[in-house]
Amino acid sequence: MHTLTVPTDESVAAAQIMAGSVTIGHYGTMTLAANPTWKTQSTLDLAGNRYVHSLNWALPLLREGTRNTPTAAAYTARFVYLLKDWVKDHPVASRTALMNQPQYGGFRLGTWVCAHRLLTDPAQKAWVATQAKVDLAVQLKAFTLTGANNTMMNSQLAAYAAAEEVGTAKQRSTALANINALRPVLINADGSDKEGAPAYGGYYTQILVRTERVLSAYKAAAAAAAVRADIAAQGSFQAQATRPDRKFESIGDSPLSKITAGVFPGTSDATWVRTSGAKGTVPASTYSRWTGGYVFGRSGWVAGVDETSSFYSLRTSTQALAAPHRHVDTTGVTFFSHGVSWIGDPGPYQYDSSALRAFIGTRDAHSALIPPSTVTGATKAVLLSAKPSAAADKTCVRDLTYQKSSGIVLTRCVYYLRTIDALVVQDVVTSPTTATTIKQQWLLPPQVNSAVAEASGGALLTGTTAAGTSESARLLTDSTVGATSITPAGAVLGQFGTTYGVHTPGQVVSLSIPVPAGTTQTALTVIAAGTDPLSIQHETPATVGAVAPLTVSVGTRTQTFKPAF
């Protein structure tokens, strides 16, 4: 789209469109009649039916029409017909807000840009210029920084390209100013995303690459250089947000995808991750915290196929208003070790009106502390402490969602014990005035084949790596309030949507924590790969009232540390 480059070969897609079948990304397939009605189709999901109005799916016809082939003229003619038919059936006054929304209207404006650049017939170019001017004015008027995400950058990039092609000097200046204003709104200074979904940070990087290309082509050198600096800042974040299998952890609407090729320098740590260590520089840190509301930690960086190291994530502050791809997932934890995702995040599913899509964005769908009532807005939290060391990572997040309404405070501390390769989660629930019950919940991804309850209060887990190797892990809960329960996935709880449009069931391990009014209750959970038994020993504190040290054992390996509570 409006990137001023032409793909080498889109003949297959063009032929399919000519035959009446249009694949619109992973949103489904549209049947294209000779004279389209442009009505919604059941073979497309919600997003797919909206992308129909972007018209950019027809660009393969235009691109193949530029080639010196026997089908070129027919492809170009069909492309022009489709655009004119859509305009005829959707006069300006009848276009809906969704048709003009920054994502779909912005992509349509980009389609006009491509058509204006590549069509050779003067009458066709003049007609396209008229349409582009209409959508250019719409997209410039739609610009706002409030609630902006990647869609607004797509919109204003298209507006800038269109202004250069058919617009005025004022429109060019406005679109460029909008792009510059969006950059700090859409990405944090440390390179972390503001979408609440690391893979969408990766998608935004691709948009920035397009932006840099367009700005450079139209001689906006200073703006292009600033965009390149933003891209560079994203490299370290994206490297840290990946699991040992090189995929982004499926936080928020993140699918299990990899860092995009051709974006980062060959010497960067992001390139090292993307190539599994074949190129680039090995990342220096094994623990990182990010403004976007993430903590990532790992045992180390292993080149090649890595089925030996461990990785964990903790979702911390989401104080900003909920972005379109953010889930209400504060206190959410994931744990990937020895080639298996043992504790997971449900991922995106797909954009539709199903009960699963509605549920998967809520706190109740995550490996988190689950209050008795559903939270639908952005969750406020405070990162209390973060102290990594050679022996252990220590991070605590306090969830303030219920403090004002009921006084209930949820605190989750995550400790990664490096000397024994074990993850410890300490949950502290305080309810000053009302009795409540909080659920500690762990989602076991589909790669976990089975979970068997153990008398010790935990579960023995078995799973399969991507290479087909069978692995085991143990989960132990140390609590005076009861034992964990293991249940299969229901219609929504325990379903994983890490591949778009496909939901796969896992299992759910949970512990109910009753909290009488005026009390504080604590639950400890340990998880480690392997079959060695786990144990937790509460040591005697050095002084009365001090926090007691904990000794955690994985088989014969032990480590003593001082928790925050």
Secondary structure as GFF3:
##gff-version 3
##sequence-region A 1 565
A	DSSP	alpha_helix	11	18	.	.	.	ID=ss1
A	DSSP	beta_strand	21	23	.	.	.	ID=ss2
A	DSSP	three_ten_helix	25	27	.	.	.	ID=ss3
A	DSSP	beta_strand	29	31	.	.	.	ID=ss4
A	DSSP	alpha_helix	46	51	.	.	.	ID=ss5
A	DSSP	three_ten_helix	52	54	.	.	.	ID=ss6
A	DSSP	three_ten_helix	56	58	.	.	.	ID=ss7
A	DSSP	alpha_helix	59	65	.	.	.	ID=ss8
A	DSSP	alpha_helix	72	89	.	.	.	ID=ss9
A	DSSP	three_ten_helix	92	94	.	.	.	ID=ss10
A	DSSP	alpha_helix	97	100	.	.	.	ID=ss11
A	DSSP	alpha_helix	102	118	.	.	.	ID=ss12
A	DSSP	alpha_helix	122	142	.	.	.	ID=ss13
A	DSSP	alpha_helix	150	166	.	.	.	ID=ss14
A	DSSP	alpha_helix	169	186	.	.	.	ID=ss15
A	DSSP	alpha_helix	198	217	.	.	.	ID=ss16
A	DSSP	alpha_helix	221	240	.	.	.	ID=ss17
A	DSSP	alpha_helix	269	274	.	.	.	ID=ss18
A	DSSP	beta_strand	287	290	.	.	.	ID=ss19
A	DSSP	beta_strand	294	298	.	.	.	ID=ss20
A	DSSP	beta_strand	310	315	.	.	.	ID=ss21
A	DSSP	beta_strand	333	337	.	.	.	ID=ss22
A	DSSP	beta_strand	340	343	.	.	.	ID=ss23
A	DSSP	alpha_helix	355	360	.	.	.	ID=ss24
A	DSSP	three_ten_helix	363	365	.	.	.	ID=ss25
A	DSSP	beta_strand	369	370	.	.	.	ID=ss26
A	DSSP	beta_strand	381	386	.	.	.	ID=ss27
A	DSSP	beta_strand	392	399	.	.	.	ID=ss28
A	DSSP	alpha_helix	403	406	.	.	.	ID=ss29
A	DSSP	beta_strand	409	417	.	.	.	ID=ss30
A	DSSP	beta_strand	422	431	.	.	.	ID=ss31
A	DSSP	beta_strand	436	444	.	.	.	ID=ss32
A	DSSP	beta_strand	448	453	.	.	.	ID=ss33
A	DSSP	beta_strand	459	464	.	.	.	ID=ss34
A	DSSP	beta_strand	470	478	.	.	.	ID=ss35
A	DSSP	beta_strand	485	488	.	.	.	ID=ss36
A	DSSP	beta_strand	495	499	.	.	.	ID=ss37
A	DSSP	beta_strand	502	505	.	.	.	ID=ss38
A	DSSP	beta_strand	507	515	.	.	.	ID=ss39
A	DSSP	beta_strand	519	529	.	.	.	ID=ss40
A	DSSP	beta_strand	534	538	.	.	.	ID=ss41
A	DSSP	beta_strand	550	554	.	.	.	ID=ss42
A	DSSP	beta_strand	557	561	.	.	.	ID=ss43
###
